[in-house]
Amino acid sequence: MRNSITLLFILIFSLLHAQENSMQKGFSMLEVGDFQEAEVFFDSYLKTDPDNKTAKLCYGRAVGLSGEPEKANKIFASLLKKYPQDFEVQINYNESFLWAKKYLVAKPLYEKLAKENPDKFGAVLGYANTLSNLKEYPKALEVVEQAIALQPENESAKVSKKYMNLGFANYYVNKQEYKKGLKLLNEIFVDFKEDKDALLNIANVHLIMKNSDKAIETYKRYATSPKDSITALNGIVLAHHIGEDDKTALKISEFTVEKVYKLADDELLEKTYNRYVQALIWNNKYKIAREEIALLKEKYPDRNWVSALSATYGMYTADFKLSLSNYDDILKRDSASFDGNLGKANALFASDKIIPAYQAAFQTLKVFKGQKDALGFIEKLNIKYTPYVEEHVAYTFDNGDNVAFSSTTNFNVPITTKLNTTLSYQFRTTDNSVTINSASTHVLIAGIWYKLLPKTTVKASLGINNSSFSGESYVQPVIDVKLEMQPFKLQNLTLGYTRELQSFNAELIEREIVMNHFGLNYNLGTNFKLGWYTQLMHTQQSDNNVRNILFTSLYYNLFKKPAFKFGLNFQYITFQDQVPTIYFSPEKYMAFELFGDLRGNFSEKTTYMLSAASGLQKVEDDDFSVIFRAEAGVKHQFNKRWSADFYAKYSNIASATAAGFEFTEIGFKVKWLFLKEPLFYKNIKK
């Protein structure tokens, strides 16, 4: 009897062992990720042994991991009916919901399984991963620690924890809580020393924070192999660009291009060339960039990154049609592309197509909820079109003993992106301590701006000027009409007519001199930093005098940040009649100046400007005399709705009164956006 039992045990063991050996090939397929082959294997096996639970579980896993999670779920569900308390069946059934990305369905199942089996590593880790997929990171990290405690040496739990930290850090970065994000990323190094994913994410956070030096330090830590060094160098190039050192960025990028060819890595080659062409564009090397982009389009005709380069080139060279065309190409290939959606929004804004720009930004947020750059873009548009009031107070004095004080209040209320209304009121007093003359003016002006076409706007203002002096007063209409347009790329043209009263000092106010100005302003920009500005003005006055002015300026934009330009100004003025005892009216006046203009940031919220010019002026046949003028100002943005700036300027160039005088003005401006958003914003947001 005992021999018979032993024989039966040996027979059963042999059969089980033979079964396991017969499935070993399928197990190996699952282990190495050959899921489709494993599916074929176990499907065939089940035809000979249809009730084998292990084979059915393996078949279900192979089916689910091959991309058919719904079918796998049905297989496990049928097994669960037969083996309702079997842990392996339960956990595979639960996992099939994760494959199908049905995390909300999986959550209560895993929670129950982990509660019933707190000592089962798979159940606890599966619950942690489910919570992580639902972005419930605090609870997920708590549960994954329980899994690690069960199997401290198990790498899969530590890997899960790493990705939870990455996801949680990204959550904080999107909320602009960068310190919390960096803390979570640095915690990854406890389990994975100098982890590559963590280092790249840390570098990216520093780039977002514009901590270029820290980003560069992090990229250097990442560079531990030839391929990783190329990735690091590409990141360092971007860090130098963000740090406003584009020359160094280009030098490093040129070096990286040489190095990447030694590696047989097509993906890395594309990323490196992408960064190289970007660096060319940043450095205004437009001709070379255009040639490189043309070559890349031949080699990679349907790549989004090449289209993005072409679009960037268009944005930098003011060829916005080119940019829009390329962003549309990107979106045709990938409607969820971030570069395509937000890039198109920026190109539309640059093209002065404001409503489509808003819509493109809203579309970006549909795909990328809460995305910082898209939200910032919408905020920029909102600030541009939000109604505001601005108060401008100025105090002026000159060496002719004239002193003036003025207060100007401006209301600007955009009704739509095409229609804007304005209302301004100015009160100005002027006194002369020698002649004991004094006068005051009240000017009330209402205006309307209408955009006929993108980059073509008509501005019209009508008002009244009430001037008082020595117990007398008069009222005169004031008019200002302008047509502003951009007829061609990098060109701005303004045609205008203005009717105003001479109001430089009390004596001129008393004379009630009406000036009718007919003017033209033209600015020509280039892609090689050179610019040319010209103003022509013909003035007919109520005292029958006629004045003509030519002002032209040739300038060169030396730096972008801080913005610095310098150049040469020339001014030529003629008057039909010379009435020097009343106001400065030479038959011929000319001036030559060298000037410089610097604009930058003290901080993110505080900007500054400094402008100075010096040269020579010549009045009729007099000798040349030295002239100098300067202006400085500081502006601070207290918050999104409040800003203020202070300025001061000085000039000794000939004015409406005489040559050889000195003029100084000190002013202060306060601007308040009295609504939180544009009047039309709620309608376009729907």
C-alpha positions in Angstrom: 0.0 0.0 0.0 2.8 2.4 1.0 4.6 1.5 -2.2 1.5 2.3 -4.2 1.1 5.8 -2.6 4.7 6.6 -3.2 4.4 5.5 -6.8 1.2 7.7 -7.2 3.1 10.7 -5.7 6.0 10.2 -8.1 3.6 9.9 -11.0 1.8 13.1 -10.1 5.0 15.0 -9.5 6.3 13.8 -12.9 3.2 14.9 -14.7 3.3 18.4 -13.1 7.0 18.7 -13.8 6.4 17.6 -17.4 3.6 20.2 -17.7 5.8 23.0 -16.4 8.7 22.0 -18.7 6.3 21.9 -21.7 5.3 25.6 -20.9 8.8 26.8 -20.2 9.2 28.1 -23.7 6.1 30.3 -23.3 7.3 31.5 -19.9 10.5 32.7 -21.5 8.6 34.5 -24.2 6.6 36.4 -21.6 9.7 37.2 -19.6 11.6 38.8 -22.5 8.5 40.6 -23.8 7.7 38.6 -26.9 4.0 38.8 -26.1 2.6 38.1 -29.6 4.7 34.9 -29.9 3.7 34.0 -26.3 0.0 34.5 -27.3 0.4 32.1 -30.2 2.2 29.6 -28.0 -0.3 29.5 -25.2 -3.3 29.5 -27.5 -1.8 26.4 -29.1 -1.1 24.8 -25.7 -4.6 25.3 -24.5 -6.0 23.3 -27.4 -4.3 20.3 -25.9 -5.0 21.2 -22.3 -8.0 23.6 -22.2 -8.5 23.6 -18.4 -4.9 24.4 -17.4 -5.2 27.5 -15.1 -1.6 28.5 -15.5 -1.7 28.3 -19.3 -4.9 30.4 -19.3 -3.3 33.0 -17.0 -0.3 33.2 -19.3 -2.5 33.4 -22.4 -4.5 36.2 -20.8 -1.3 38.1 -20.0 0.1 37.6 -23.5 -3.1 38.8 -25.0 -3.4 41.9 -22.8 0.3 42.9 -23.1 0.0 42.5 -26.9 -2.6 45.3 -27.0 -5.9 43.7 -26.3 -6.6 44.4 -22.6 -10.4 44.1 -23.0 -10.0 40.5 -24.3 -7.6 39.7 -21.5 -10.0 41.1 -19.0 -12.7 38.7 -20.2 -10.3 35.7 -20.0 -9.4 36.6 -16.3 -13.1 37.3 -15.5 -14.0 33.8 -16.6 -11.2 32.4 -14.5 -12.3 34.5 -11.5 -15.7 32.8 -11.6 -14.1 29.4 -11.4 -11.4 30.4 -8.9 -12.9 33.4 -6.9 -10.4 33.3 -4.1 -7.3 32.6 -6.2 -4.8 35.4 -5.6 -3.0 35.0 -8.9 -6.3 35.2 -10.8 -7.4 38.2 -8.8 -4.2 40.2 -9.4 -4.1 39.4 -13.1 -7.8 40.5 -13.4 -7.0 43.8 -11.6 -3.9 44.4 -13.7 -5.9 44.0 -16.9 -7.7 47.2 -16.0 -4.4 49.0 -15.8 -3.5 47.8 -19.3 -6.8 49.3 -20.5 -6.0 52.5 -18.5 -9.2 52.1 -16.5 -7.5 53.3 -13.4 -10.7 54.4 -11.6 -12.1 50.8 -12.0 -8.8 49.3 -10.9 -8.5 51.4 -7.7 -11.2 49.8 -5.5 -10.2 46.3 -6.7 -6.5 46.8 -5.8 -7.4 48.6 -2.6 -9.5 45.6 -1.5 -6.9 43.1 -2.6 -4.1 44.9 -0.8 -6.2 45.2 2.4 -7.0 41.4 2.3 -3.4 40.5 1.4 -1.1 43.1 3.1 1.8 40.7 3.0 1.5 40.2 -0.8 4.1 42.3 -2.6 2.2 42.3 -5.9 -1.1 43.4 -4.5 0.5 46.3 -2.5 2.7 47.4 -5.5 -0.3 47.2 -7.9 -2.3 49.4 -5.6 0.5 51.9 -5.4 0.9 52.0 -9.2 -2.9 52.5 -9.6 -2.8 55.5 -7.3 0.2 56.9 -9.2 -1.6 56.5 -12.6 -4.5 58.5 -11.0 -1.9 61.2 -10.0 -2.7 60.6 -6.3 1.0 60.9 -5.6 1.1 61.4 -1.7 -1.0 58.2 -1.1 0.9 56.3 -3.9 4.2 57.1 -2.3 2.9 56.0 1.1 1.7 52.6 -0.3 4.9 52.0 -2.4 6.9 52.4 0.8 4.9 49.5 2.2 5.7 47.4 -0.9 9.4 48.2 -0.5 9.2 47.2 3.2 7.9 43.8 2.1 10.8 43.2 -0.4 13.5 45.8 0.3 15.7 44.5 -2.5 13.1 44.4 -5.2 14.0 46.9 -7.9 10.5 47.1 -9.4 9.0 48.8 -6.4 11.9 51.3 -6.3 11.4 52.0 -10.0 7.8 52.7 -9.4 8.7 55.0 -6.5 11.1 56.9 -8.9 8.4 57.5 -11.5 6.0 58.6 -8.7 8.5 61.2 -7.6 9.0 62.3 -11.2 5.2 62.7 -11.7 4.7 64.4 -8.3 7.6 66.8 -9.1 6.1 67.6 -12.5 2.8 68.4 -10.7 4.6 71.0 -8.5 6.6 72.4 -11.4 3.4 73.0 -13.3 2.1 74.9 -10.2 5.4 76.9 -10.3 6.3 75.5 -6.9 9.8 74.7 -8.0 11.5 74.1 -4.7 9.1 71.3 -3.9 9.6 69.8 -7.3 13.4 69.8 -6.9 13.1 68.2 -3.5 11.2 65.3 -4.9 13.6 64.9 -7.8 16.6 64.8 -5.5 15.0 62.1 -3.4 15.3 59.8 -6.4 19.1 59.7 -5.9 18.6 57.8 -2.6 17.7 54.7 -4.6 19.3 55.5 -7.9 22.5 57.5 -7.6 22.8 60.1 -10.4 19.7 58.8 -12.1 19.6 60.1 -15.7 15.8 60.9 -15.7 16.1 62.8 -12.4 19.1 64.8 -13.7 17.4 65.8 -16.9 14.3 66.9 -15.0 16.3 68.9 -12.5 18.1 70.6 -15.3 14.8 71.4 -17.0 13.4 73.0 -13.7 16.5 75.2 -13.5 15.9 76.2 -17.1 12.3 77.1 -16.3 13.6 79.1 -13.3 16.2 80.7 -15.6 18.9 79.4 -13.3 21.3 78.9 -16.2 24.4 78.2 -14.1 22.7 75.5 -12.1 21.2 73.9 -15.2 24.7 73.8 -16.7 26.1 72.2 -13.6 23.4 69.5 -13.7 24.0 68.8 -17.4 27.7 68.2 -16.6 26.7 65.6 -14.0 24.6 63.9 -16.7 27.5 63.7 -19.2 29.0 60.3 -18.2 29.1 58.7 -21.7 29.7 59.9 -25.2 26.0 59.9 -26.1 25.0 61.4 -22.8 27.6 64.1 -23.3 25.9 65.1 -26.6 22.5 65.3 -24.8 24.2 67.4 -22.0 25.8 69.7 -24.5 22.5 70.3 -26.3 21.0 71.2 -22.9 24.0 73.5 -22.1 23.4 75.4 -25.4 19.8 76.1 -24.4 21.0 77.1 -20.9 23.4 79.7 -22.4 20.6 81.0 -24.6 18.3 81.5 -21.5 21.2 83.1 -19.8 21.4 85.6 -22.7 24.8 84.4 -23.9 23.9 83.4 -27.5 27.5 83.6 -28.8 28.7 81.0 -26.4 25.6 78.9 -27.2 26.5 78.9 -30.9 30.1 78.0 -30.2 29.2 75.0 -28.1 26.5 73.9 -30.6 29.1 74.0 -33.5 31.4 71.8 -31.4 28.5 69.4 -30.6 27.6 69.0 -34.2 31.2 67.9 -35.0 31.1 65.4 -32.1 27.7 63.8 -32.9 28.8 62.6 -36.3 31.2 60.2 -34.6 28.3 58.4 -33.0 25.9 56.1 -34.9 22.8 57.6 -33.4 20.3 59.2 -35.8 17.9 60.4 -33.1 20.8 62.2 -31.3 22.0 63.6 -34.6 18.6 65.1 -35.3 18.3 66.7 -31.8 21.8 68.2 -32.2 21.1 69.7 -35.6 17.8 71.0 -34.3 19.6 72.9 -31.5 22.4 74.0 -33.9 19.9 75.7 -36.2 18.1 77.3 -33.3 21.5 78.7 -32.2 22.1 80.1 -35.6 18.7 81.9 -35.5 19.3 83.2 -32.0 22.5 84.8 -33.3 20.8 86.4 -36.4 22.7 84.0 -38.7 19.6 83.9 -40.9 21.2 83.1 -44.2 23.0 80.1 -42.9 20.0 79.0 -40.9 17.8 79.3 -44.0 20.2 77.1 -46.0 20.4 74.5 -43.2 16.6 74.4 -42.9 16.3 73.9 -46.7 18.7 70.9 -46.5 16.9 69.4 -43.5 13.6 69.7 -45.4 15.0 67.7 -48.2 16.4 65.0 -45.9 13.4 65.0 -43.4 10.4 66.2 -45.4 7.8 65.2 -42.9 9.4 65.9 -39.6 7.7 68.2 -37.1 11.0 69.5 -35.6 12.1 70.7 -39.1 8.8 72.5 -39.6 9.2 74.0 -36.1 12.7 75.3 -37.1 11.3 76.9 -40.2 8.5 78.5 -38.2 11.0 79.8 -35.7 13.0 81.3 -38.5 9.8 83.0 -39.8 9.1 84.5 -36.3 12.6 85.9 -36.0 12.6 87.4 -39.5 9.0 88.7 -39.3 7.9 86.3 -42.0 4.8 85.3 -40.1 3.1 83.7 -43.1 5.9 81.3 -43.3 5.5 80.5 -39.6 1.8 79.9 -39.8 2.2 77.6 -42.8 4.8 75.5 -40.9 2.7 75.4 -37.7 -0.3 74.3 -39.8 1.9 71.5 -41.3 2.8 70.3 -37.8 -0.8 70.3 -36.7 -1.9 68.3 -39.8 0.6 65.6 -38.8 -0.1 65.9 -35.0 -3.1 67.9 -33.8 -1.9 67.5 -30.2 1.5 69.0 -30.8 2.4 71.6 -28.2 4.8 73.4 -30.5 2.2 73.4 -33.2 -0.6 74.8 -31.1 1.1 77.4 -29.0 3.5 78.3 -31.8 0.5 79.0 -34.1 -1.0 81.2 -31.3 2.2 83.3 -31.2 2.4 83.5 -35.0 -1.3 84.7 -35.2 -0.6 87.3 -32.5 2.4 88.5 -34.4 0.3 88.7 -37.5 -2.2 90.9 -35.5 -4.9 88.2 -35.8 -6.0 88.4 -32.2 -9.2 86.4 -31.9 -7.6 83.4 -33.8 -4.6 83.8 -31.5 -6.9 83.4 -28.5 -8.5 80.4 -30.0 -5.2 78.7 -30.7 -4.2 79.3 -27.1 -7.5 77.8 -25.8 -6.9 74.8 -28.0 -3.5 74.4 -26.5 -5.0 74.3 -23.0 -7.6 71.7 -24.2 -4.7 69.4 -25.0 -2.3 70.5 -22.2 -4.5 71.5 -19.2 -3.0 74.2 -17.0 0.1 74.6 -19.2 2.1 77.6 -17.9 3.2 79.0 -21.3 -0.3 78.9 -22.8 -1.8 80.5 -19.7 0.9 83.2 -19.8 0.2 83.9 -23.5 -3.5 84.4 -22.7 -2.7 86.7 -19.8 -0.4 88.7 -22.1 -3.3 89.2 -24.6 -5.7 90.0 -21.7 -3.4 92.7 -20.3 -3.1 94.2 -23.8 -6.9 94.6 -24.2 -8.0 95.2 -20.6 -9.4 98.7 -20.0 -7.0 100.9 -18.0 -6.6 104.4 -16.7 -3.2 106.2 -16.6 -2.3 109.3 -14.7 0.7 111.3 -16.0 2.1 114.2 -13.9 5.0 116.3 -15.2 6.9 119.3 -14.0 9.0 121.3 -16.5 11.3 124.3 -16.4 13.8 126.0 -18.7 16.5 128.7 -18.6 13.9 131.2 -20.0 12.3 131.3 -16.5 9.3 129.3 -17.7 7.8 126.8 -15.3 5.0 124.4 -16.2 3.0 121.8 -14.4 0.7 119.3 -16.2 -1.6 116.5 -15.2 -3.0 114.2 -17.8 -5.6 111.4 -17.2 -6.1 108.9 -20.0 -8.8 106.3 -20.1 -8.4 103.4 -22.6 -11.4 101.0 -23.1 -11.1 98.4 -25.8 -14.6 97.2 -26.9 -13.3 94.5 -29.1 -9.9 93.5 -30.5 -10.7 95.8 -33.5 -12.5 98.7 -31.7 -10.9 100.8 -29.0 -12.1 104.0 -27.3 -10.1 106.6 -25.5 -10.8 109.6 -23.3 -8.2 112.0 -22.0 -8.2 115.2 -19.9 -5.2 117.4 -19.5 -4.8 120.4 -17.2 -1.6 122.5 -17.6 -0.4 125.7 -16.1 2.6 127.7 -17.2 4.3 130.7 -15.6 7.2 133.0 -16.3 8.8 134.7 -13.2 10.3 137.5 -15.3 7.4 138.6 -17.5 4.9 137.7 -14.8 2.8 136.0 -17.4 0.8 132.9 -16.6 -1.7 130.8 -18.5 -3.6 127.6 -18.1 -5.1 125.1 -20.5 -7.8 122.5 -20.2 -7.9 119.9 -23.0 -10.6 117.2 -23.2 -10.3 114.7 -26.1 -12.3 111.6 -27.0 -11.0 109.1 -29.5 -11.7 105.9 -31.4 -9.4 103.4 -32.9 -10.5 100.9 -35.5 -8.5 98.1 -37.0 -9.4 98.0 -40.7 -7.2 95.0 -41.4 -4.5 93.2 -39.4 -1.7 95.8 -38.9 -3.8 98.6 -40.4 -5.5 100.9 -37.9 -7.3 104.2 -38.1 -7.1 106.4 -35.1 -9.3 109.5 -34.7 -9.5 112.0 -31.8 -11.6 115.1 -31.4 -11.6 117.5 -28.5 -11.6 121.0 -27.2 -8.8 123.2 -25.8 -9.8 125.9 -23.4 -7.0 128.3 -22.6 -7.0 131.1 -20.0 -4.6 134.0 -19.5 -4.7 137.5 -18.0 -8.4 137.3 -17.3 -9.2 136.2 -20.9 -9.8 132.8 -22.5 -10.6 131.1 -25.8 -11.9 127.7 -26.9 -10.5 125.9 -29.9 -11.1 122.4 -31.4 -8.3 119.9 -31.4 -8.1 117.1 -33.9 -5.8 114.1 -34.4 -6.3 111.6 -37.2 -3.8 108.8 -38.1 -3.6 105.8 -40.4 -1.0 103.3 -39.0 0.0 100.4 -41.2 2.7 97.8 -42.0 2.7 97.8 -45.8 5.5 95.3 -46.0 7.5 93.0 -43.7 9.6 95.0 -41.1 8.1 98.3 -42.3 5.9 100.7 -40.4 4.1 103.7 -41.9 2.0 106.4 -40.3 0.1 109.1 -42.1 -1.5 111.8 -40.0 -3.2 115.1 -39.5 -3.1 117.0 -36.2 -4.7 120.3 -35.2 -3.4 121.7 -32.0 -2.6 124.9 -30.1 0.8 126.3 -29.4 1.2 125.9 -25.7 4.9 125.9 -24.8 4.7 128.9 -22.6 2.3 131.6 -21.5 3.3 134.1 -24.2 2.5 131.6 -27.0 -0.7 130.5 -25.4 -1.9 134.2 -25.4 -1.3 134.4 -29.2 -3.7 131.6 -29.9 -1.6 130.1 -32.6 -3.3 127.1 -34.2 -1.0 124.6 -35.9 -2.2 122.2 -38.6 0.3 119.4 -38.9 0.4 117.0 -41.9 2.9 114.2 -41.2 4.4 111.0 -42.3 6.5 108.6 -40.2 8.3 105.7 -41.7 10.4 103.0 -40.1 12.4 100.4 -42.0 13.8 97.4 -40.1 16.1 94.7 -41.4 17.2 91.2 -40.4 20.8 92.4 -40.0 20.2 94.8 -37.1 20.2 98.0 -39.1 17.2 100.3 -39.1 16.1 103.6 -40.6 13.5 106.0 -39.2 12.2 109.1 -41.1 9.7 111.8 -40.1 8.3 114.4 -42.5 6.0 117.1 -41.2 4.4 120.1 -42.9 2.8 122.6 -40.6 0.4 125.5 -41.5 -0.2 128.0 -38.7 -3.0 130.4 -38.1 -0.5 133.3 -38.2 0.1 132.4 -41.9 3.5 130.9 -41.2 4.6 127.6 -42.6 7.0 125.1 -41.1 8.7 122.0 -42.6 10.6 119.4 -40.7 12.7 116.5 -41.8 14.0 114.2 -39.2 15.9 111.0 -40.1 17.7 108.4 -38.0 20.0 105.6 -39.1 20.5 103.1 -36.2 22.0 99.8 -35.4 20.7 97.3 -32.8 23.9 96.1 -31.1 22.4 93.9 -28.4 19.1 92.2 -27.6 19.3 92.0 -23.8 19.8 94.5 -22.6 18.5 96.2 -25.8 21.0 98.7 -27.0 21.0 100.6 -30.2 23.1 103.6 -31.4 23.0 105.7 -34.5 23.1 109.0 -36.3 20.3 111.6 -36.3 19.8 114.4 -38.7 17.2 117.2 -38.4 16.4 119.9 -40.9 13.7 122.7 -40.2 12.6 125.7 -42.3 10.1 128.4 -41.6 8.4 130.5 -44.3 8.5 133.6 -42.1 11.0 134.6 -39.5 9.4 136.0 -36.3 12.2 135.6 -33.8 10.7 138.0 -31.3 7.6 135.7 -31.0 9.0 132.2 -31.4 12.0 130.4 -32.8 11.5 130.4 -36.6 14.7 130.3 -38.5 14.8 130.2 -42.3 17.1 127.2 -42.0 18.1 125.0 -39.1 20.0 121.7 -39.0 21.3 119.4 -36.4 23.5 116.3 -36.4 23.5 113.9 -33.4 25.1 110.7 -32.3 22.8 108.8 -30.0 22.6 105.7 -27.9 19.5 104.0 -26.3 19.7 101.3 -23.6 16.7 99.4 -22.2 16.8 96.5 -19.9 15.7 94.9 -16.6 16.9 95.4 -13.0 14.6 92.5 -12.1 11.6 90.6 -13.5 9.3 93.5 -12.5 11.6 96.5 -12.8 12.8 97.9 -16.1 14.9 100.8 -17.0 15.8 103.0 -20.0 18.6 105.4 -20.7 18.9 107.5 -23.8 21.4 110.2 -24.7 22.4 112.1 -27.8 25.0 114.8 -28.5 26.1 116.6 -31.6 26.1 120.0 -33.4 23.3 122.3 -34.4 23.4 125.2 -36.9 20.9 128.1 -37.0 20.9 129.8 -40.4 24.5 131.2 -40.9 25.5 131.0 -37.3 28.4 128.9 -36.2 27.8 125.3 -35.1 27.0 124.9 -31.4 27.1 121.8 -29.2 23.8 120.1 -28.3 23.0 117.5 -25.8 19.9 115.7 -24.6 19.3 112.8 -22.3 16.4 110.8 -20.8 16.3 108.2 -18.1 13.4 106.3 -16.6 12.5 103.4 -14.3 9.3 101.4 -14.4 8.0 98.9 -11.8 5.2 96.4 -12.2 3.7 96.0 -8.8 1.3 93.3 -9.9 -0.6 92.4 -13.0 -2.9 95.5 -12.8 -0.7 98.2 -11.3 2.5 99.8 -12.7 4.3 103.1 -12.2 7.3 104.7 -13.8 9.4 107.8 -13.1 11.4 109.6 -15.7 13.5 112.7 -16.2 14.8 114.4 -19.4 17.0 117.3 -20.3 17.7 119.0 -23.6 19.5 122.1 -24.9 18.5 121.6 -28.6 16.6 124.5 -30.2 12.9 124.6 -29.5 9.8 126.5 -30.1 11.2 129.5 -28.2 14.8 129.9 -29.2 18.2 128.5 -29.7 20.6 128.3 -26.8 18.0 127.4 -24.2 18.0 124.5 -21.6 14.8 122.5 -20.9 14.2 119.9 -18.1 11.2 117.7 -17.4 10.5 115.4 -14.5 7.5 113.1 -14.7 5.6 110.3 -13.0 3.1 107.9 -14.5 0.7 105.4 -12.8 -1.3 102.9 -14.7 -4.1 100.8 -13.4 -6.1 98.1 -15.2 -9.4 98.8 -13.6 -11.1 95.6 -14.9 -9.7 92.1 -14.4 -10.0 91.1 -18.1 -11.1 92.5 -21.5 -14.8 93.3 -22.0 -15.1 90.7 -24.7 -13.1 88.0 -23.0 -16.1 86.0 -21.7 -17.6 85.8 -25.1 -14.6 84.4 -26.9 -13.8 82.0 -24.0 -17.1 80.2 -24.5 
